Structures are given as C-alpha cells and as structure tokens.
Amino acid sequence: MLALWLPTMGCKDSKPYPTAKAPATLKGLDGGRGQAGDRDEDDEDLDEPRRKAQPSWRKPSRGRVDTINGHPKGPKAGAFNAVVRSAYAKANACFAARIKALGKGPLTMNVRITVGNDGKVRLARIIDGVKDQQVRACVLGVFRALEFPAYEGPEVSQVVPLTVVAAQ
C-alpha cells in the first residue's frame, strides 16, 4: 500500500484578517478635495461617539494588509506557509506508519496552530479528522516542533488542512 500526500495550498483562515477601512469621502467647496475639518451640515457621523485611538500599526495602509496578522512587521504569508509545507513529509510519515490500520480512501485532518511572536508554536491542536491516537500524537509532535521567523504584532492562529490518499 502506498500513501500519497496531497498538500492543500497553505493554511486555512481560522479568522478574518484585519483590513484597513477605506477613508470617508470628504465634502468641501473644492469639489471633494477638502481638508479633514471640512464637513457639511448633513454629515451623519458627527453624532457618533469618538473611538479610542488605534495603535499606529493598525492605521489604514491604503487598504492593503501585507502580513497575516495585519502588523507591518508581522509574518508574511509566504514565509509562514513555507514553514508549514516543510512539515508535510514528516506528517506524511505519521500516516504511512499506520496506513494498514487506517484503511483506504482519503484521510483528512485539520490542525490548528497558534504561533507566538518568538516564532514558537504555542498551541497545536487537532480540530477534526483521523481518530487514530498514534497518528494524531505523531502529527501534533510534528507541528509543535515547527519554528517560524520571529515577528511583531498579535500572535497568529491558522488551521492547516491535511489530506492523505492511500493507494494500493
């Protein structure tokens, strides 16, 4: 029996990434190119309470967020996914060692990992999938041992989908 590893393109999003809010259109006598203080009488947002100031790294960056956690010095998706992809061969070995006990068909597992600013995996947990305890323990060991580049901003939590197809 042969186990074929089918990597699924990177990580699933476990929660929506922060996105920058588009700036409100300012009205003024100069055809919409007004200053920040220019407002018409019919502006509706004047009655809204003032919000607490956001940290400087949370301010809109022209609607683009280039990192997973939204921080300018946060982890880039490419670097994060490269580390995750490096775990596929070892995770595949976990399945291959128990392939006869697991049976035929596609075997799936979703692993949630939380990575701290220091690049260490703080949490690795299997959300669903294969119930074999030896496979689960082995896969968790693989993901807990991963080391990511250090970054700034909030920690990152992602779901990594795994699929193995047992072929005869």
Order of alpha helices (4+ residues) and beta strands (2+ residues): beta-beta-alpha-alpha-alpha-beta-beta-alpha-beta
